[in-house]
Amino acid sequence: AEYITVKAFLCAPLEDNADILQSSCAFVNPLTIIAMMEVIREGKHRTVVQTGAASACGRMLIRSCHAAGVRTINIVRKEIQREQLLKDGADVVLVSSDPSFEADLAKKCLEMGARCAFEAVGGNLGGMVVTAMCPGSTTYVYGCLSGETLKGVDPLDLVFKEKTVTGFFLRNIMDRKSFFGRYQMTSKLTDLIRGNLRTQIGKTFTIDEIFDALRHYETNSSDGKILLVSKSVSYTHLRAHETGRNLVCRLLLEKKK
């Protein structure tokens, strides 16, 4: 088919000179950041903590907060990622493997009055973030990169320090908005993907190079998005589905007749 019918709020108009590769990444991460910035503005937060800070979504949040005058405490896995995030405008970058990480995180949260966190890892790290946050804080969980449940959260912290842990899922946020509210979000995309919500593109592959793309992603997952660019090939479709905690790519390589 050459045409499909979709809901209007799932569309964003593109200008004639729009970058097609950036436009292909324009929905999930950029809309997630727009929703996060709404939370930050509504809560009048001046400091935000985030895990998974070196991801495409994490770097967008750093740039957006920097532009809005909001300080960020960013948690990464590797020392090599620190300089990259500081160039993006990060105020603090902590490496989770450092021996003093937990103490450093608690100190920075207290010094900077951190009461808003976006947590994408889970496991022990997620629990450390909740513990380090100031009284009255909210930790928004929007991922589980470790594949582990949130660990080490002290119920007494939630009771006496009135800390909150809640979910953050873009689809649910969009569903709660009116048609006009959804339109307001999507209408911002065209301009923002040129600036703070631009996506770092790591490498492009054609659909018939899918296995090379997957192998490249396994060893270069932090180097930017891996995009499949279509061209005339002898395959009809590519299907991906998610089962449990693992993303499984299933190729249906039916040759054209």
Secondary structure, DSSP 8 states (H G I E B T S, - for coil): -------GGG-----TT--HHHHHTSSHHHHHHHHHHHHHHHTT-SEEEESSTTSHHHHHHHHHHHHHT-EEEEEES-THHHHHHHHHT-SEEEETTSTTHHHHHHHHHHHHT--EEEE--BHHHHHHHHHHS-TT-EEEE---TTSB------HHHHHHS--EEEE--HHHHHHHS-HHHHHHHHHTHHHHTTTTT---EEEEEEGGGHHHHHHHHHH-TTS-EEEEE--S-SEEEEEEEEETTEEEEEEEEEE--
